[in-house]
């Protein structure tokens, strides 16, 4: 068992408990050990019960949970599997836990089966929504994977070592390698803070003042090194406090370095005996303190919060980071890097298994969350990520396979892999150079990633990430028909991408009012098509929509009539509503992605009234034939 898992899973235990009675087949001894979180002792007794024929759902639940909360995922997956073989009615969370334990052993197919069941039972759960939105998440994570070099450090012990912070010329970390009484959860010593000045050196206890007979971990320091925030069990000034449920939880404390010694230890004002507050992280300007908690108002098992640090040294009220970052799973271990990026761990966002490490740009209004991919993440728990963005080096903790002990600390170096994309804009008829043409690059998600202008020699270039992805590139200039191409970045080939963008001179710059754009040669735009009974924009449609966007940017007086249609299946009323949803999504894409004013777009849905082929009601047609009717068309209103 990983001691740090106590700190992140304790919150899960408190928020998801199952009550059992002796009639469920549990001995009073096993029940007491389970309720007291003595999971190693619990598993021993429960295994004996199973061997003696006591194979009730309740026994299997507690046995699987005991292994799960000790991160013994091979055993957890085994006993969750036995539970589901009984075909008993179980809480929906068990499907999620079973999926997570299967991920941890690399059985992604089995995990996805159980995630689908979980999503069916709890469709409103944020984890179910994220899974349903991205069923191909493994491919996405593979594409996000970057070049990192990881090294398991020599100072790791056979116990739990985790939770690094930069301090002076070394690092602070937590470890259960010390002496003292054992913690009943995992039968390892309690955590203390250690300091190591050099990765190759020896670790020493950090402070006899800060280290106690209870857990200390997860530190954050002010830049001058004179103030520390750290996590400790609810133990202060020699007194142990517990919640109303008799649990000794977690709190954040602050101390100051005075004359070379840590003193003036204070408990944060937002701590509470009845909920957990842990894993502090200071913002870059030290005006905010981020942390994890299961306080009232939390979305899931634990959420990331922050408080403002006011000029007088007091603290504002806790603010939840919101449901873009927080899920109904566990979000914890926040870290703010020296370029202001928030890194955190989560088992609620789509990942490879257990806790994965994610990042988000705090200055981004949408706060898009990105998985760091492999090798930073694995099928096990990966967390406590810290990085110096300038040296591109840092540390993370993981209990991945082939480690030295329980949780191990890994040093990493990020080596940026870039791909050079270059090209020339030329006249298609004469091959003459066309200088100062606009060049826009869109990724396969429809996001504009580069906006360039070719130079006086018609040349352009940029360096982008070398992760595998398909791009669309559009070149345009006044009096020329815009040109577009697709290209693929393939990091395995390590070849630069060289493009030649041919622009054709316009022969007719005027467009008659009411003429369908697809009939105007200068645009070469096809209708966009939709999946059956869907209104979302497909990737192939995004390519065409960006042609519309570039055209409207080029001709700012143009207004477009968007006409959307369905096939003949379903009722007339239903198809009318569906075509209007398609119309809205088409226009919304042009407005949001291209920055085109809504006043320049008109249109509505026409249902199944304008079929382009024979596939009317009652006519048997292939899926491809029906596909031609599920479309949006674009009509020029004026220039």
C-alpha positions as a printed NumPy array, in Angstrom:
array([[  0.   ,   0.   ,   0.   ],
       [  1.154,   3.506,  -0.752],
       [  1.09 ,   5.911,   2.171],
       [  0.298,   8.798,  -0.133],
       [ -2.762,   6.855,  -1.248],
       [ -4.012,   7.281,   2.291],
       [ -3.947,  11.01 ,   1.76 ],
       [ -5.825,  10.917,  -1.541],
       [ -8.106,   7.953,  -0.837],
       [ -9.108,   8.855,   2.701],
       [-11.458,  11.352,   1.097],
       [-12.922,   8.589,  -1.056],
       [-13.526,   6.39 ,   1.97 ],
       [-15.35 ,   9.143,   3.825],
       [-17.606,   9.923,   0.897],
       [-18.462,   6.345,  -0.106],
       [-19.193,   3.999,   2.772],
       [-21.28 ,   0.843,   2.826],
       [-22.967,  -0.347,   5.999],
       [-22.915,  -4.062,   6.748],
       [-24.409,  -6.2  ,   9.457],
       [-23.374,  -9.577,  10.782],
       [-26.133, -11.259,   8.838],
       [-24.136, -10.34 ,   5.71 ],
       [-21.617, -12.974,   6.724],
       [-19.015, -10.604,   8.143],
       [-17.417, -11.516,  11.441],
       [-17.405,  -8.754,  14.032],
       [-13.601,  -8.833,  13.967],
       [-13.387,  -8.323,  10.18 ],
       [-16.071,  -5.653,  10.255],
       [-14.221,  -3.731,  12.968],
       [-10.927,  -3.899,  11.104],
       [-12.604,  -2.717,   7.894],
       [-14.356,   0.176,   9.63 ],
       [-11.045,   1.155,  11.256],
       [ -9.372,   1.16 ,   7.802],
       [ -7.06 ,  -1.724,   8.764],
       [ -7.124,  -3.068,   5.232],
       [ -4.247,  -5.528,   5.312],
       [ -5.661,  -7.221,   8.386],
       [ -9.133,  -7.063,   6.808],
       [ -8.074,  -8.922,   3.664],
       [ -6.564, -11.739,   5.694],
       [ -9.808, -12.339,   7.573],
       [-12.01 , -11.971,   4.509],
       [ -9.934, -14.434,   2.498],
       [-10.516, -16.982,   5.272],
       [-14.272, -16.31 ,   5.093],
       [-14.274, -16.929,   1.328],
       [-12.214, -20.102,   1.736],
       [-14.802, -21.325,   4.257],
       [-17.575, -20.838,   1.695],
       [-18.836, -17.384,   2.717],
       [-19.104, -15.896,  -0.775],
       [-21.739, -13.223,  -0.313],
       [-21.781,  -9.976,  -2.315],
       [-21.016,  -8.025,   0.853],
       [-17.891, -10.058,   1.62 ],
       [-16.668,  -9.679,  -1.98 ],
       [-17.355,  -5.932,  -1.89 ],
       [-15.276,  -5.352,   1.214],
       [-12.523,  -7.677,   0.073],
       [-12.249,  -5.938,  -3.309],
       [-12.439,  -2.516,  -1.664],
       [ -9.712,  -3.377,   0.84 ],
       [ -7.357,  -4.273,  -1.998],
       [ -8.502,  -1.284,  -4.083],
       [ -7.822,   1.238,  -1.31 ],
       [ -4.396,  -0.348,  -0.819],
       [ -3.765,  -0.009,  -4.603],
       [ -3.301,  -3.768,  -4.966],
       [ -5.117,  -3.647,  -8.27 ],
       [ -4.438,  -7.193,  -9.436],
       [ -6.238,  -8.535,  -6.397],
       [ -8.886,  -5.805,  -6.509],
       [ -9.777,  -6.654, -10.122],
       [ -9.95 , -10.35 ,  -9.228],
       [-12.441,  -9.851,  -6.403],
       [-14.535,  -7.23 ,  -8.185],
       [-14.754,  -9.81 , -10.966],
       [-15.982, -12.42 ,  -8.497],
       [-18.527,  -9.919,  -7.182],
       [-19.998,  -9.317, -10.631],
       [-20.143, -13.049, -11.346],
       [-22.78 , -13.24 ,  -8.605],
       [-25.017, -11.01 , -10.723],
       [-25.958,  -9.08 ,  -7.578],
       [-27.298,  -5.544,  -7.55 ],
       [-24.4  ,  -3.229,  -6.697],
       [-23.898,   0.507,  -6.416],
       [-22.84 ,   2.123,  -9.712],
       [-19.488,   3.14 ,  -8.211],
       [-18.406,  -0.508,  -8.214],
       [-18.459,  -0.546, -12.018],
       [-16.125,   2.444, -11.975],
       [-13.767,   0.865,  -9.462],
       [-13.732,  -2.37 , -11.423],
       [-12.902,  -0.407, -14.583],
       [-10.072,   1.436, -12.807],
       [ -8.594,  -1.775, -11.421],
       [ -8.736,  -3.392, -14.879],
       [ -6.975,  -0.373, -16.396],
       [ -4.243,  -0.746, -13.795],
       [ -3.452,  -4.26 , -15.033],
       [ -3.63 ,  -3.201, -18.675],
       [ -7.025,  -4.713, -19.505],
       [ -8.418,  -1.657, -21.302],
       [-11.001,  -3.665, -23.224],
       [-12.51 ,  -4.981, -19.995],
       [-12.267,  -1.534, -18.424],
       [-14.184,   0.019, -21.316],
       [-16.935,  -2.596, -21.016],
       [-17.456,  -1.657, -17.384],
       [-17.21 ,   2.063, -18.106],
       [-20.038,   1.66 , -20.609],
       [-22.129,  -0.035, -17.92 ],
       [-21.213,   2.722, -15.487],
       [-22.179,   5.378, -18.042],
       [-25.524,   3.63 , -18.629],
       [-26.307,   3.492, -14.917],
       [-25.085,   7.016, -14.139],
       [-25.232,   9.025, -17.398],
       [-25.178,  12.376, -15.581],
       [-21.911,  11.563, -13.791],
       [-19.072,  13.73 , -15.121],
       [-16.84 ,  10.675, -15.534],
       [-19.527,   8.968, -17.62 ],
       [-19.96 ,  12.087, -19.737],
       [-16.206,  12.351, -20.383],
       [-16.054,   8.671, -21.37 ],
       [-19.054,   8.959, -23.688],
       [-17.574,  12.042, -25.376],
       [-14.241,  10.383, -26.093],
       [-14.552,   6.588, -26.389],
       [-11.276,   6.61 , -28.367],
       [ -9.43 ,   8.283, -25.504],
       [ -6.495,   5.867, -25.708],
       [ -5.694,   7.039, -29.24 ],
       [ -5.939,  10.664, -28.103],
       [ -3.583,  10.045, -25.181],
       [ -1.15 ,   8.282, -27.504],
       [ -1.097,  11.36 , -29.725],
       [ -0.521,  13.612, -26.7  ],
       [  2.467,  11.577, -25.566],
       [  5.734,  13.49 , -25.66 ],
       [  9.417,  12.809, -25.412],
       [ 10.33 ,  12.536, -21.734],
       [ 13.274,  10.708, -20.226],
       [ 12.381,   9.166, -16.851],
       [ 14.805,   7.853, -14.24 ],
       [ 13.973,   5.985, -11.045],
       [ 16.182,   7.568,  -8.392],
       [ 18.625,   5.698,  -6.168],
       [ 17.34 ,   7.214,  -2.924],
       [ 13.934,   5.502,  -3.268],
       [ 13.314,   2.948,  -0.523],
       [ 11.205,  -0.204,  -0.317],
       [  8.569,   1.933,   1.397],
       [  6.479,   4.789,   0.025],
       [  8.472,   7.802,  -1.253],
       [  6.494,  10.568,  -2.902],
       [  5.497,  14.193,  -3.093],
       [  8.477,  16.308,  -4.108],
       [  8.881,  20.071,  -3.797],
       [ 11.79 ,  22.189,  -4.973],
       [ 13.642,  23.637,  -1.977],
       [ 16.916,  25.554,  -2.154],
       [ 19.259,  23.383,  -4.244],
       [ 17.455,  20.124,  -3.517],
       [ 14.038,  18.641,  -2.97 ],
       [ 11.708,  17.863,  -0.086],
       [  9.716,  14.642,  -0.179],
       [  7.61 ,  12.434,   2.1  ],
       [  8.577,   8.899,   3.044],
       [  7.544,   6.107,   5.392],
       [ 11.143,   4.832,   5.638],
       [ 11.481,   6.005,   9.244],
       [ 11.114,   4.277,  12.583],
       [  8.097,   4.413,  14.844],
       [  4.728,   2.774,  15.173],
       [  3.015,   1.339,  12.127],
       [ -0.041,   2.832,  10.504],
       [ -2.849,   0.266,  10.641],
       [ -4.062,   1.035,   7.096],
       [ -0.948,  -0.377,   5.433],
       [  1.248,  -1.53 ,   8.312],
       [  4.047,   0.862,   7.357],
       [  5.584,   3.654,   9.47 ],
       [  3.94 ,   7.062,   9.395],
       [  5.157,   9.565,   6.8  ],
       [  7.823,  12.172,   7.579],
       [  9.381,  14.93 ,   5.498],
       [ 12.909,  14.423,   4.15 ],
       [ 15.418,  16.649,   2.365],
       [ 17.996,  15.625,  -0.196],
       [ 20.433,  18.151,  -1.663],
       [ 21.491,  15.963,  -4.568],
       [ 19.666,  13.117,  -6.308],
       [ 22.682,  10.914,  -5.757],
       [ 23.095,  11.905,  -2.095],
       [ 21.45 ,  10.619,   1.053],
       [ 18.103,  11.76 ,   2.406],
       [ 17.889,  13.308,   5.857],
       [ 14.853,  14.135,   8.024],
       [ 13.844,  17.673,   7.161],
       [ 12.8  ,  19.071,  10.521],
       [ 12.245,  17.565,  13.962],
       [  9.789,  20.39 ,  14.607],
       [  7.617,  19.672,  11.572],
       [  7.863,  15.869,  11.666],
       [  5.634,  14.235,  14.27 ],
       [  4.36 ,  10.763,  15.087],
       [  1.595,  11.323,  12.517],
       [  1.683,  11.829,   8.724],
       [  3.395,  14.867,   7.14 ],
       [  3.587,  15.282,   3.368],
       [  2.914,  17.544,   0.355],
       [  4.848,  20.761,   0.88 ],
       [  4.91 ,  24.12 ,  -0.871],
       [  7.39 ,  26.934,  -0.208],
       [  7.442,  30.664,  -0.806],
       [ 10.15 ,  31.708,  -3.253],
       [ 12.389,  33.046,  -0.499],
       [ 12.206,  29.65 ,   1.223],
       [ 11.156,  31.155,   4.544],
       [  7.543,  29.935,   4.633],
       [  6.271,  26.393,   4.23 ],
       [  2.753,  25.048,   3.748],
       [  2.428,  21.318,   4.419],
       [ -0.117,  18.537,   4.951],
       [ -0.443,  16.791,   8.293],
       [ -2.983,  14.65 ,  10.061],
       [ -5.314,  16.609,  12.32 ],
       [ -2.697,  16.853,  15.07 ],
       [ -1.735,  20.238,  16.493],
       [ -0.033,  21.348,  19.685],
       [  0.021,  17.815,  21.015],
       [ -3.704,  17.207,  20.518],
       [ -5.378,  14.779,  18.118],
       [ -8.766,  15.764,  16.75 ],
       [-11.245,  13.606,  14.848],
       [-14.328,  14.137,  12.752],
       [-17.829,  13.296,  13.838],
       [-17.224,   9.913,  12.188],
       [-14.178,   9.348,  14.426],
       [-11.683,   9.787,  11.575],
       [ -8.41 ,  11.648,  12.05 ],
       [ -8.398,  13.629,   8.797],
       [ -5.968,  15.931,   7.006],
       [ -5.203,  19.625,   7.404],
       [ -2.819,  22.181,   5.925],
       [ -0.414,  23.929,   8.261],
       [  1.948,  26.848,   7.782],
       [  5.335,  27.448,   9.421],
       [  8.054,  30.102,   9.201],
       [ 11.833,  29.794,   9.163],
       [ 13.181,  31.899,  12.039],
       [ 16.908,  31.901,  12.889],
       [ 17.392,  28.701,  10.92 ],
       [ 14.578,  26.771,  12.611],
       [ 10.967,  26.145,  11.643],
       [  8.54 ,  27.706,  14.102],
       [  5.247,  29.61 ,  14.378],
       [  3.24 ,  26.615,  13.139],
       [ -0.387,  27.593,  12.506],
       [ -3.424,  25.739,  11.19 ],
       [ -5.037,  27.279,   8.108],
       [ -8.338,  29.054,   8.884],
       [-10.187,  27.051,   6.22 ],
       [ -9.323,  23.716,   7.874],
       [-12.121,  21.788,   9.547],
       [-12.305,  18.684,  11.723],
       [-15.146,  17.272,   9.615],
       [-13.486,  17.355,   6.206],
       [-10.035,  17.028,   4.652],
       [ -7.807,  19.816,   3.35 ],
       [ -4.5  ,  18.716,   1.801],
       [ -1.777,  19.108,  -0.845],
       [ -0.995,  22.882,  -0.796],
       [  0.453,  24.664,  -3.847],
       [  1.325,  28.359,  -4.076],
       [  0.614,  30.374,  -7.208],
       [  3.519,  31.925,  -9.068],
       [  2.942,  35.376,  -7.542],
       [  2.115,  33.817,  -4.142],
       [ -1.287,  35.526,  -4.13 ],
       [ -3.238,  32.236,  -4.114],
       [ -2.948,  28.917,  -2.342],
       [ -4.338,  25.897,  -4.181],
       [ -5.262,  22.655,  -2.411],
       [ -7.479,  19.555,  -2.528],
       [-10.492,  19.027,  -0.29 ],
       [-13.744,  17.155,   0.181],
       [-15.419,  20.077,   1.938],
       [-19.162,  20.689,   1.429],
       [-19.8  ,  21.762,  -2.168],
       [-17.216,  19.379,  -3.607],
       [-18.21 ,  17.888,  -6.99 ],
       [-16.696,  14.467,  -6.415],
       [-14.509,  12.529,  -4.003],
       [-12.103,  15.48 ,  -3.795],
       [-11.856,  18.748,  -5.71 ],
       [ -9.192,  21.364,  -6.263],
       [ -9.829,  24.705,  -4.559],
       [ -7.928,  27.919,  -3.998],
       [ -7.974,  30.761,  -1.499],
       [ -6.704,  34.29 ,  -2.017],
       [ -3.787,  35.307,   0.195],
       [ -4.618,  38.882,   1.139],
       [ -2.147,  41.721,   1.643],
       [ -2.554,  41.613,   5.411],
       [ -1.63 ,  37.907,   5.441],
       [ -5.171,  36.664,   5.959],
       [ -6.975,  34.261,   3.614],
       [-10.13 ,  34.549,   1.543],
       [-12.894,  31.976,   1.332],
       [-12.206,  28.701,  -0.537],
       [-13.173,  28.817,  -4.228],
       [-13.93 ,  25.599,  -6.122],
       [-12.048,  25.436,  -9.45 ],
       [-15.236,  24.363, -11.236],
       [-16.452,  21.335, -13.152],
       [-14.082,  21.755, -16.105],
       [-11.232,  20.754, -13.794],
       [-13.107,  18.881, -11.077],
       [-15.057,  15.678, -11.743],
       [-16.965,  13.222,  -9.599],
       [-13.712,  11.329,  -9.12 ],
       [-10.573,  12.442,  -7.297],
       [ -8.704,  15.61 ,  -8.242],
       [ -5.697,  16.319,  -6.06 ],
       [ -1.966,  17.122,  -5.862],
       [ -2.124,  20.551,  -7.592],
       [  1.107,  22.281,  -8.61 ],
       [  1.637,  25.692, -10.204],
       [  4.763,  25.786, -12.363],
       [  7.001,  28.789, -12.929],
       [  5.102,  29.735, -16.08 ],
       [  1.74 ,  29.658, -14.299],
       [  0.505,  26.278, -15.593],
       [ -1.648,  24.213, -13.23 ],
       [ -0.716,  20.532, -13.088],
       [ -2.835,  18.102, -11.073],
       [ -3.742,  14.427, -10.779],
       [ -7.155,  12.917, -11.428],
       [ -8.88 ,   9.582, -11.847],
       [-12.04 ,  11.275, -13.137],
       [-10.698,  12.634, -16.432],
       [ -9.886,  10.164, -19.196],
       [ -6.587,   8.483, -18.435],
       [ -4.483,   5.357, -18.697],
       [ -5.452,   4.064, -15.258],
       [ -5.509,   5.139, -11.626],
       [ -4.396,   8.721, -11.178],
       [ -3.101,  10.43 , -14.322],
       [ -1.35 ,  13.786, -14.492],
       [ -3.119,  16.62 , -16.313],
       [ -2.422,  20.251, -17.084],
       [ -4.424,  23.388, -17.789],
       [ -3.551,  26.971, -18.622],
       [ -4.991,  29.123, -15.852],
       [ -5.147,  32.105, -18.215],
       [ -7.351,  30.164, -20.641],
       [-10.964,  31.127, -20.037],
       [-12.07 ,  27.633, -21.064],
       [ -9.461,  25.957, -18.835],
       [ -9.107,  23.034, -21.245],
       [ -7.675,  19.999, -19.453],
       [ -4.962,  17.98 , -21.223],
       [ -3.583,  14.56 , -20.317],
       [  0.236,  14.615, -20.33 ],
       [  0.304,  11.241, -22.073],
       [  3.054,   8.628, -21.93 ],
       [  5.582,   8.112, -20.403],
       [  4.579,  10.612, -17.717],
       [  1.383,   8.613, -17.197],
       [  1.071,   4.845, -16.901],
       [ -1.621,   2.294, -16.13 ],
       [ -0.993,   2.838, -12.4  ],
       [ -1.052,   5.975, -10.22 ],
       [  0.992,   8.961, -11.393],
       [  0.954,  12.172,  -9.349],
       [  2.861,  14.946,  -7.549],
       [  4.269,  16.335, -10.814],
       [  6.601,  19.323, -10.447],
       [  8.63 ,  20.979, -13.193],
       [ 11.017,  23.835, -13.827],
       [  9.628,  25.056, -17.15 ],
       [ 12.911,  26.798, -18.005],
       [ 15.184,  23.781, -17.605],
       [ 12.396,  21.363, -18.669],
       [ 13.278,  19.056, -15.79 ],
       [ 11.363,  17.947, -12.75 ],
       [ 10.   ,  15.075, -10.68 ],
       [  6.907,  12.923, -10.431],
       [  5.771,  10.048,  -8.254],
       [  4.414,   6.739,  -9.536],
       [  3.657,   3.219,  -8.337],
       [  4.136,   1.847, -11.85 ],
       [  5.534,  -1.598, -12.351],
       [  9.241,  -2.347, -11.873],
       [  9.736,   0.29 ,  -9.198],
       [ 12.048,  -0.013,  -6.217],
       [  9.354,   0.052,  -3.565],
       [  5.789,   1.218,  -3.152],
       [  5.564,   4.726,  -4.584],
       [  8.835,   5.857,  -6.174],
       [ 10.069,   9.291,  -7.156],
       [ 11.181,   9.675, -10.768],
       [ 13.282,  12.443, -12.232],
       [ 12.347,  13.463, -15.762],
       [ 13.697,  15.64 , -18.535],
       [ 11.411,  16.957, -21.242],
       [ 12.967,  16.956, -24.697],
       [ 10.819,  18.911, -27.101],
       [ 10.127,  17.133, -30.345],
       [  9.279,  19.597, -33.108],
       [  8.405,  19.21 , -36.755],
       [  9.412,  21.774, -39.352],
       [  6.631,  22.614, -41.792],
       [  7.589,  24.869, -44.68 ],
       [  6.381,  25.75 , -48.144],
       [  5.854,  28.258, -50.893],
       [  2.805,  30.058, -52.262],
       [  2.871,  30.131, -56.085],
       [  0.695,  30.918, -59.094],
       [ -0.791,  27.635, -60.266],
       [ -0.795,  28.696, -63.927],
       [  2.7  ,  30.199, -64.202],
       [  4.478,  28.791, -61.125],
       [  5.475,  32.379, -60.285],
       [  6.019,  33.198, -56.619],
       [  3.078,  34.853, -54.834],
       [  4.406,  36.929, -51.932],
       [  2.525,  37.947, -48.779],
       [ -0.245,  35.353, -49.031],
       [ -2.228,  34.403, -45.939],
       [ -1.539,  30.861, -44.684],
       [ -3.735,  29.254, -42.005],
       [ -3.131,  25.841, -40.439],
       [ -6.02 ,  23.962, -38.781],
       [ -5.624,  20.75 , -36.79 ],
       [ -7.96 ,  17.792, -37.083],
       [-10.087,  19.131, -34.234],
       [-10.832,  22.251, -36.25 ],
       [ -8.621,  24.518, -34.134],
       [ -6.514,  27.178, -35.844],
       [ -2.935,  26.479, -34.724],
       [ -0.95 ,  28.79 , -37.019],
       [ -1.738,  32.001, -38.868],
       [  1.147,  32.991, -41.129],
       [  1.989,  35.272, -44.044],
       [  4.382,  34.128, -46.743],
       [  7.375,  36.433, -47.186],
       [  8.517,  38.383, -50.253],
       [  9.777,  35.145, -51.766],
       [  6.475,  33.382, -51.156],
       [  8.06 ,  31.259, -48.418],
       [  6.606,  30.357, -45.021],
       [  7.665,  28.013, -42.219],
       [  6.961,  27.159, -38.619],
       [  7.898,  24.515, -36.07 ],
       [  5.033,  22.575, -34.535],
       [  4.729,  19.567, -32.239],
       [  5.76 ,  16.267, -33.779],
       [  2.843,  14.327, -32.318],
       [  1.003,  12.355, -34.986],
       [ -1.852,  14.41 , -36.387],
       [ -3.486,  15.44 , -39.66 ],
       [ -3.659,  19.14 , -40.538],
       [ -5.403,  21.232, -43.163],
       [ -3.554,  24.249, -44.561],
       [ -5.316,  27.032, -46.479],
       [ -3.59 ,  29.755, -48.524],
       [ -5.446,  32.842, -49.772],
       [ -4.83 ,  36.26 , -51.29 ],
       [ -6.925,  38.904, -52.982],
       [ -7.671,  38.172, -56.686],
       [ -6.701,  34.499, -56.221],
       [ -8.787,  31.405, -55.542],
       [ -7.782,  29.999, -52.165],
       [ -5.835,  26.743, -52.071],
       [ -6.009,  24.051, -49.441],
       [ -4.083,  20.854, -48.741],
       [ -3.915,  18.279, -45.997],
       [ -0.695,  16.961, -44.534],
       [  0.168,  14.511, -41.777],
       [  2.892,  14.85 , -39.18 ],
       [  4.405,  11.451, -38.462],
       [  7.007,  11.496, -35.669],
       [  8.217,   8.009, -36.593],
       [  9.458,   9.194, -40.003],
       [ 11.225,  12.285, -38.619],
       [ 10.868,  13.992, -42.002],
       [ 10.237,  17.698, -42.507],
       [  7.018,  18.612, -44.283],
       [  7.52 ,  20.657, -47.463],
       [  4.438,  22.034, -49.229],
       [  3.657,  23.866, -52.447],
       [  0.412,  25.84 , -52.271],
       [ -0.982,  26.665, -55.728],
       [ -3.299,  29.669, -55.944],
       [ -5.285,  30.132, -59.143],
       [ -5.922,  33.696, -60.426],
       [ -9.579,  34.651, -60.323],
       [-11.283,  34.921, -63.686],
       [-14.605,  36.183, -62.364],
       [-14.533,  38.146, -59.103],
       [-18.264,  38.764, -59.077],
       [-20.729,  36.217, -57.792],
       [-24.374,  36.406, -58.77 ],
       [-26.77 ,  36.805, -55.899],
       [-28.353,  33.559, -54.773],
       [-25.836,  31.247, -56.46 ],
       [-24.944,  28.11 , -54.524],
       [-21.325,  28.378, -53.328],
       [-20.61 ,  24.795, -54.317],
       [-21.19 ,  25.871, -57.927],
       [-18.628,  28.699, -57.81 ],
       [-15.245,  27.378, -59.   ],
       [-13.244,  29.916, -57.043],
       [-14.385,  28.392, -53.732],
       [-14.381,  24.667, -54.403],
       [-16.453,  24.034, -51.277],
       [-18.479,  20.881, -50.85 ],
       [-21.548,  20.568, -48.656],
       [-20.838,  19.274, -45.173],
       [-22.421,  15.998, -44.111],
       [-23.766,  14.613, -40.837],
       [-23.979,  11.189, -39.244],
       [-27.375,   9.551, -38.973],
       [-29.616,  11.293, -36.403],
       [-26.72 ,  13.57 , -35.32 ],
       [-26.073,  17.29 , -35.502],
       [-22.437,  17.532, -34.399],
       [-19.749,  18.673, -36.847],
       [-17.697,  15.79 , -38.219],
       [-13.909,  16.161, -38.784],
       [-14.346,  15.984, -42.573],
       [-16.894,  18.809, -42.355],
       [-14.444,  21.011, -40.475],
       [-12.183,  21.179, -43.526],
       [-15.016,  22.599, -45.642],
       [-16.18 ,  24.955, -42.909],
       [-12.716,  26.481, -42.67 ],
       [-12.898,  27.203, -46.399],
       [-16.11 ,  29.097, -45.733],
       [-14.464,  30.942, -42.832],
       [-11.448,  31.945, -44.925],
       [-13.713,  33.087, -47.757],
       [-15.78 ,  35.246, -45.4  ],
       [-12.616,  36.696, -43.903],
       [-11.376,  37.519, -47.397],
       [-14.66 ,  39.12 , -48.43 ],
       [-15.985,  40.888, -45.302],
       [-19.131,  42.115, -47.092],
       [-20.309,  38.595, -47.951],
       [-23.282,  37.15 , -46.115],
       [-24.092,  33.442, -46.226],
       [-27.39 ,  31.578, -46.165],
       [-26.876,  28.181, -44.481],
       [-29.426,  25.589, -45.598],
       [-29.542,  22.312, -43.634],
       [-31.275,  19.057, -44.522],
       [-32.   ,  15.49 , -43.387],
       [-32.65 ,  12.16 , -45.045],
       [-36.198,  10.831, -45.304],
       [-36.114,   8.506, -42.301],
       [-38.155,   9.479, -39.193],
       [-41.23 ,  11.712, -39.166],
       [-41.493,  15.059, -40.956],
       [-41.691,  16.957, -37.669],
       [-38.681,  15.172, -36.226],
       [-36.606,  15.806, -39.344],
       [-37.566,  19.453, -39.381],
       [-36.276,  19.802, -35.792],
       [-33.122,  17.781, -36.589],
       [-32.305,  19.897, -39.643],
       [-32.608,  23.042, -37.553],
       [-30.225,  21.617, -34.952],
       [-27.782,  20.941, -37.771],
       [-28.262,  24.49 , -38.986],
       [-27.472,  25.894, -35.552],
       [-24.343,  23.772, -35.115],
       [-23.087,  24.729, -38.603],
       [-23.479,  28.449, -38.002],
       [-22.171,  28.193, -34.46 ],
       [-18.957,  26.568, -35.707],
       [-18.335,  29.39 , -38.199],
       [-19.029,  32.02 , -35.532],
       [-17.019,  30.48 , -32.686],
       [-14.089,  28.995, -34.6  ],
       [-13.746,  31.648, -37.263],
       [-14.735,  34.755, -35.363],
       [-17.375,  35.575, -38.002],
       [-20.161,  37.895, -36.904],
       [-23.507,  36.161, -36.439],
       [-25.125,  38.985, -38.432],
       [-23.403,  37.663, -41.566],
       [-25.104,  34.265, -41.35 ],
       [-28.702,  33.387, -42.105],
       [-30.531,  30.152, -42.787],
       [-32.716,  27.436, -41.369],
       [-33.476,  23.734, -41.593],
       [-35.585,  22.262, -44.378],
       [-36.101,  18.77 , -42.985],
       [-36.482,  16.149, -45.735],
       [-38.121,  18.485, -48.273],
       [-35.053,  18.909, -50.532],
       [-33.647,  15.425, -51.141],
       [-30.848,  15.185, -53.727],
       [-31.631,  11.622, -54.83 ],
       [-34.367,   8.996, -55.036],
       [-34.308,   8.132, -51.309],
       [-37.743,   9.4  , -50.316],
       [-40.13 ,   7.776, -47.849],
       [-40.477,   4.027, -48.387],
       [-37.63 ,   3.749, -50.916],
       [-34.942,   1.26 , -49.913],
       [-31.534,   2.973, -50.096],
       [-28.02 ,   2.263, -48.906],
       [-26.486,   4.186, -46.034],
       [-24.207,   6.014, -48.476],
       [-27.224,   7.154, -50.484],
       [-28.971,   8.455, -47.366],
       [-25.734,  10.216, -46.367],
       [-25.955,  12.536, -49.401],
       [-29.138,  14.047, -47.962],
       [-27.815,  14.72 , -44.434],
       [-26.079,  17.977, -45.275],
       [-25.649,  21.723, -44.88 ],
       [-25.304,  23.897, -48.008],
       [-23.94 ,  27.441, -48.315],
       [-25.531,  30.167, -50.432],
       [-23.988,  33.606, -51.093],
       [-26.461,  36.363, -50.284],
       [-24.288,  39.243, -51.44 ],
       [-20.739,  40.54 , -51.598]])
